[in-house]
């Protein structure tokens, strides 16, 4: 039987031949998907999709058609077992736990958003990133930022391509991995999608050279860097929310931790002075 497509409200429904075909649907999705199942025929499944909840939160109900653009259904002799195999291969996605229920014939259902990051993924990520109990490593594992290590010569073309929609900063006396840890706890983390990093022998010289050629981007003032080895960081692809303003104090390089192996988290810059306020310097 050929795949069947139907529109159910704003949710596009597509039937696949086998549950194995759902692996192609989940490739490259990260955690932004929802897997469930129903033990009924295809027509009943279609009718029930708009009222299916896709949040395990006990707060306001979140329905599939409000969050996702597509629903892929595939028959399976044991729908629950087939769904759990997907979760074992790709992770839980936006679920909190594996599928429960009886072993019955039915349909495995995969909800995805082909228009970008789903609102449920955004809300989940924001809630977790704001959890002060989360370690820096947990935040790094959950981050939406796509990190890439590049030579310093690769930063300029990327900045030019963004037409000024970039933010340059630096981290001195630290390698690439520590630099990632600093960025995921920064105030700009949620405002961008990509982060390019390049190791340099002199942060001050490298930032001055970069800004002379490519401008300040989204900054109002230049990066105040020190003549120390470290990493230049270029944040790109602004998200829908406007980027946080860059305080004057935060323009300087992130200072090193006190003492090797210190367990303290990254230090945050103080709030910028109110508009019109005189500097005490």
C-alpha positions as CSV (number, residue, x, y, z in Angstrom):
1,X,0.0,0.0,0.0
2,X,1.3,3.5,-0.9
3,X,1.9,6.0,1.8
4,X,-1.2,8.0,2.7
5,X,-1.2,11.7,3.5
6,X,-4.0,13.7,5.1
7,X,-4.3,17.1,6.7
8,X,-5.7,17.2,10.2
9,X,-5.9,20.8,11.2
10,X,-2.4,22.2,11.0
11,X,-0.9,18.7,11.4
12,X,0.2,16.9,8.3
13,X,-0.3,13.1,8.7
14,X,1.6,10.5,6.7
15,X,1.4,6.8,6.9
16,X,4.5,4.7,6.3
17,X,4.7,1.0,5.3
18,X,6.9,-0.2,8.1
19,X,8.1,1.0,11.6
20,X,11.7,0.7,10.4
21,X,11.0,3.6,8.0
22,X,10.6,5.9,11.1
23,X,14.4,5.8,11.6
24,X,14.9,8.0,8.6
25,X,12.3,10.5,10.0
26,X,14.3,10.8,13.2
27,X,17.8,11.2,11.7
28,X,19.3,14.5,12.6
29,X,16.4,15.6,14.8
30,X,18.4,15.9,18.0
31,X,15.9,15.7,20.9
32,X,13.1,17.6,19.1
33,X,10.6,14.9,18.5
34,X,7.9,12.9,20.3
35,X,7.3,9.2,20.0
36,X,4.0,7.5,21.1
37,X,1.7,4.8,19.9
38,X,-2.0,3.9,19.5
39,X,-3.5,0.4,19.4
40,X,-6.3,1.1,16.8
41,X,-6.7,1.3,13.1
42,X,-5.3,4.1,10.9
43,X,-8.6,6.1,10.6
44,X,-9.1,6.1,14.3
45,X,-5.5,7.2,14.8
46,X,-6.0,10.1,12.4
47,X,-9.1,11.2,14.3
48,X,-7.3,11.1,17.7
49,X,-4.1,12.9,16.7
50,X,-5.3,16.5,17.2
51,X,-6.3,15.7,20.9
52,X,-3.1,13.8,21.7
53,X,-1.0,15.4,24.5
54,X,2.7,15.7,23.9
55,X,3.8,16.9,27.3
56,X,4.3,14.9,30.4
57,X,3.9,18.1,32.5
58,X,1.0,18.2,34.8
59,X,0.5,21.9,34.0
60,X,-1.4,23.2,31.0
61,X,-2.0,20.5,28.4
62,X,0.1,20.7,25.2
63,X,-1.4,19.1,22.1
64,X,0.4,17.7,19.1
65,X,-1.1,20.0,16.5
66,X,0.0,23.1,18.5
67,X,3.7,22.0,18.6
68,X,4.5,19.9,15.5
69,X,3.9,20.2,11.8
70,X,4.0,16.5,10.8
71,X,2.9,13.1,12.3
72,X,4.4,9.9,10.8
73,X,2.5,6.7,11.5
74,X,3.7,3.2,10.9
75,X,2.1,-0.2,11.7
76,X,3.8,-2.7,14.0
77,X,2.8,-6.0,15.5
78,X,3.7,-4.6,18.9
79,X,3.5,-0.8,18.7
80,X,4.9,-0.2,22.2
81,X,8.0,-2.3,21.6
82,X,8.6,-0.7,18.2
83,X,8.3,2.7,19.7
84,X,10.7,1.9,22.5
85,X,13.3,0.6,20.0
86,X,13.2,4.0,18.4
87,X,13.8,5.6,21.8
88,X,16.7,3.3,22.5
89,X,18.3,4.3,19.2
90,X,17.6,8.0,19.2
91,X,17.0,8.9,22.8
92,X,13.8,9.9,24.6
93,X,13.4,13.1,22.6
94,X,11.1,15.4,24.5
95,X,9.7,12.6,26.6
96,X,10.6,12.0,30.2
97,X,10.4,8.2,30.1
98,X,9.9,5.2,27.9
99,X,6.5,4.1,26.5
100,X,4.3,2.1,28.8
101,X,1.3,-0.1,28.1
102,X,0.4,-3.5,26.7
103,X,2.0,-5.3,23.8
104,X,-0.6,-4.9,21.1
105,X,-0.8,-4.4,17.4
106,X,-1.2,-0.8,16.4
107,X,0.7,2.2,15.0
108,X,3.9,3.9,16.2
109,X,3.6,7.7,15.9
110,X,6.4,10.1,15.5
111,X,5.7,13.9,15.8
112,X,8.3,16.3,14.3
113,X,8.4,20.0,13.4
114,X,9.7,20.6,9.9
115,X,9.5,24.4,10.3
116,X,12.3,24.7,12.8
117,X,12.7,24.1,16.5
118,X,9.3,23.3,18.1
119,X,7.9,25.5,20.9
120,X,8.0,22.5,23.2
121,X,11.7,22.0,22.6
122,X,12.3,25.7,23.2
123,X,10.3,25.7,26.5
124,X,12.0,22.5,27.7
125,X,15.5,23.8,26.9
126,X,14.9,27.2,28.5
127,X,13.5,25.6,31.6
128,X,16.6,23.3,31.9
129,X,19.1,26.0,31.1
130,X,17.5,28.2,33.8
131,X,17.8,25.4,36.4
132,X,20.5,26.6,38.7
133,X,21.0,23.1,39.9
134,X,22.3,22.0,36.5
135,X,26.1,21.6,36.2
136,X,28.0,23.3,33.4
137,X,28.6,19.9,31.7
138,X,24.8,19.2,31.7
139,X,24.2,22.6,30.1
140,X,26.9,21.8,27.5
141,X,25.3,18.5,26.7
142,X,21.8,20.1,26.3
143,X,22.9,23.2,24.4
144,X,21.2,24.1,21.1
145,X,24.4,25.9,19.9
146,X,26.2,24.3,17.0
147,X,29.9,24.6,18.0
148,X,32.7,24.4,15.3
149,X,36.4,24.7,15.8
150,X,37.9,26.8,12.9
151,X,41.2,28.5,12.0
152,X,41.2,32.2,12.8
153,X,41.1,32.9,9.1
154,X,37.7,31.3,8.9
155,X,36.0,33.7,11.3
156,X,36.1,36.7,8.9
157,X,34.2,35.2,6.0
158,X,31.5,33.9,8.4
159,X,31.1,37.4,9.9
160,X,30.9,39.1,6.5
161,X,28.3,36.6,5.4
162,X,26.1,37.4,8.4
163,X,26.0,41.1,7.2
164,X,26.9,42.4,10.7
165,X,24.6,40.1,12.6
166,X,27.4,38.6,14.7
167,X,28.9,38.9,18.2
168,X,32.6,38.6,18.8
169,X,34.1,37.8,22.2
170,X,37.1,35.9,23.6
171,X,38.2,33.7,26.4
172,X,41.8,34.0,27.5
173,X,44.1,31.4,29.0
174,X,41.7,28.6,28.1
175,X,41.4,25.9,25.5
176,X,38.5,25.1,23.2
177,X,36.6,22.8,25.6
178,X,36.8,25.3,28.5
179,X,35.7,28.0,26.0
180,X,32.5,26.0,25.3
181,X,31.8,25.7,29.0
182,X,32.0,29.5,29.3
183,X,29.8,30.2,26.4
184,X,26.9,28.0,27.5
185,X,26.7,29.9,30.8
186,X,27.0,33.3,29.1
187,X,24.1,35.8,28.8
188,X,24.2,35.5,25.0
189,X,23.8,31.8,24.8
190,X,20.1,31.8,24.0
191,X,20.4,34.5,21.3
192,X,22.4,32.6,18.7
193,X,22.4,29.2,16.9
194,X,26.1,28.9,15.8
195,X,29.4,29.4,17.6
196,X,32.7,29.4,15.8
197,X,35.9,29.2,17.9
198,X,39.5,29.8,16.9
199,X,42.6,29.4,19.1
200,X,44.9,32.4,18.9
201,X,48.3,33.2,20.5
202,X,47.3,36.8,21.4
203,X,43.6,37.7,22.1
204,X,44.2,41.4,22.1
205,X,46.0,41.5,18.7
206,X,43.5,39.0,17.1
207,X,40.4,40.9,18.2
208,X,41.8,44.3,17.1
209,X,42.7,42.9,13.7
210,X,39.3,41.2,13.3
211,X,37.3,44.3,14.3
212,X,39.4,46.6,12.0
213,X,38.5,44.4,9.0
214,X,35.0,43.2,9.8
215,X,33.5,45.8,12.2
216,X,31.9,45.5,15.6
217,X,28.8,43.5,14.5
218,X,26.2,43.7,17.2
219,X,28.5,45.4,19.7
220,X,28.4,49.0,20.7
221,X,32.0,49.0,21.9
222,X,35.1,46.9,21.0
223,X,36.2,43.8,22.7
224,X,38.6,44.6,25.5
225,X,41.0,41.7,25.4
226,X,44.3,41.0,27.0
227,X,47.5,40.0,25.3
228,X,47.2,36.4,26.3
229,X,46.7,33.2,24.4
230,X,43.1,31.9,24.2
231,X,40.1,31.6,21.9
232,X,38.2,34.0,19.7
233,X,34.5,33.3,19.7
234,X,32.1,34.3,17.0
235,X,28.4,33.9,17.6
236,X,26.1,33.7,14.6
237,X,22.6,33.1,13.4
238,X,20.5,35.1,15.7
239,X,17.4,33.4,17.1
240,X,13.9,35.0,16.9
241,X,14.4,36.8,20.3
242,X,16.8,39.8,20.1
243,X,20.3,39.3,21.4
244,X,21.0,40.5,24.9
245,X,22.8,43.9,25.0
246,X,26.5,43.7,25.6
247,X,27.4,45.4,28.9
248,X,30.6,47.4,28.9
249,X,32.2,45.3,31.6
250,X,31.4,42.1,29.7
251,X,33.3,43.3,26.7
252,X,36.5,42.3,28.3
253,X,37.8,38.8,28.0
254,X,36.4,36.3,30.5
255,X,38.9,36.1,33.3
256,X,40.5,32.8,34.2
257,X,39.3,30.7,37.1
258,X,41.0,31.2,40.4
259,X,43.4,28.3,40.9
260,X,43.8,25.2,38.8
261,X,40.9,22.8,39.1
262,X,38.7,25.2,40.9
263,X,35.1,24.0,41.2
264,X,33.6,27.5,41.0
265,X,31.5,28.3,38.0
266,X,32.2,31.1,35.5
267,X,32.1,34.6,36.8
268,X,29.5,36.8,35.3
269,X,30.0,40.5,34.4
270,X,28.1,43.1,36.5
271,X,25.0,44.7,35.1
272,X,25.7,47.7,32.8
273,X,25.1,51.2,34.3
274,X,21.8,52.9,33.6
275,X,21.6,55.0,30.5
276,X,23.0,58.4,31.1
277,X,24.8,57.4,34.2
278,X,28.4,58.7,34.7
279,X,31.2,56.2,34.8
280,X,33.1,56.0,38.1
281,X,36.3,55.2,36.2
